[in-house]
């Protein structure tokens, strides 16, 4: 059982801290973890320090940390690790954001504390389903300013769905006349905003424009229409053949509410007693992931098959290190009542053993039905992950985007150096990429050769455009759309940089000394000055300690996620020209810290060419939804199922060049 839970930023500063089991001096637990991380660079998911077991997961730029006392024998470390991952997913769904950062956490401290209280009680996991928790966590989400305008449409659509659901929860009757009055009630609420403003508009009738008069006429027409529907509903009350007292009372409630002058809804969900009973009923039901009384005017079900390909290849040695597919089926359910869904997948019909052994289902799936070669389940309301899977590809199976050639060709006589590369596609010809970007590293190139940035580099490609990133030393080849194929669709790119010509430079200096004319004006950006401002001479510091067993010094190199070394600050002049590694000199010092040239370390450091792509309407594993059936025995409504496929790259899709 968890004793404490923390959310830390990338600097290990606590943003959220919750003392679940009333541990004295629980803040000292974080300091214990921070001291351990400062002395150990390896990030293990479970670490034992003194009397505590620390469970950590890193998501986005945050670290979710849980602490369990070693003497607590009732705790399951792996289940707590899963809880932290589910809690991260709960935060993303509740905060309506794709990524979490420090600012979002600090702006929603009260909301996150409420979610912790609802999801775990005295260290025991209670509930992490966002579709259920959202119904009774009433703290509003505090969005950043730039996200408010983007979320207006989403919030408006969710409010409409909540209003429709609210009417069905409070007034649900099985007779045809009850359904008719319920639809009338929803339609009435839809137009209530016009009717409530009618009196205000009549006071300023003299100042109304022609457009307002038209709107007023429309509102009056809506009011007359609703009055007609009221008369029809009253007449239906008198013509019920088999009267039921409870049903008649429910119908009369509808008519009474419609006859009120203010036409305001009676929101029973605001009652605290109702909320508590609603939570209790939901959690103890056999189907705890879906509540009763859900209603939508249009019943839709969206199913997305999303697959990410992991591919790591050593291009120099022609060695494939990893070739995997990480897939998941994400569903969004907007169905009324308690529907039953049946989904058939081609890999289930074919009894693919690798696929069956790697499947992980949502709790709503009935595992007994998988033997019948289909998936049967009652879906939760809203968005959820139906299943996840991992598939291993054969070594000879080509990736979706393959690097054919990569060559650095120096032309020393012409004082130029060229980078030539070409790629091809391996997926269906009728498909094409919607996003395709290649990031070519230049860090090693700038450290092995003297690049003259006074002369602008030149780029050429038969598709897309090439951009030069000065701050992080890489080329970005933005292709965008590229058709599929089986190796015949080849695209190439060439980049040319100028090398520093010392003779030409000395000759130009002599001419400037003797000439009376001013130096010629340069056109375009001065890349060498920008490079100076963005870079500084970097050195590696050797850690004073040596490994006793191997006797080899340990050198620490801070890198980003993509393997590039971060650049900081502004430096002295001359940093725009990278000197060869052979001219570097090692500085000896009597202290334990010895400075080692960065260029010498980079000469042996691998360079990673990364690929970002997205292929819509395509699943690289060959997974296909054969059919999708939606059945609701009581309501018998018309439903609209939608299926979509998409393949993207994983973060580990790189070529070592």
Secondary structure, DSSP 8 states (H G I E B T S, - for coil): --SEEEEE-TT--EEEEEETT--TTTHHHHHHHHHHHHH-----SEEEETTEEEEEEEETTEEEEEEEETT-TT--HHHHHHHHHHHHHHHHHHHT-SS--HHHHHHTHHHHHHHHHHHEETTEE----HHHHTTT--------HHHHTTTHHHHHHHHHHHHHHHHHHH----SHHHHHHHHHHHHHHHTHHHHHTHHHHHHTGGG--HHHHHHHHHHHHHHHHHHHHHHHHHHHHHT-SS--HHHHHHHHHHHHHHHSSS-----GGG-HHHHHHHHHHHHHSSSTTS-S----SSEEEEEEEEEEEEEEEETTTTEEEEEEEEEEEEEEEE--SS-EEEEEEHHHHTT-HHHHHT-EE-TTEEGGGGGGTSEEE---SEEEEEEEEEEE--TTS--SEEEEEEEEEEETTTTEEEEEEEEEEEEEEEEEEEEEEEEEE-HHHHHHS-B-TTS--EEEESSSEEEEETTTTEEEEE----EEEEEEEEEEEEEEEEB--HHHHHHHHHHHHH--S------S--HHHHHHHH----EEEEEEEE-TTT--EEE-----TTS-----S---TTTTS---GGG------SSS-EEEEHHHHHHSS--EEEEEEEEET--TT---EEEEEEE-TTT---EEEEEEEEEEEEEEEEEE-
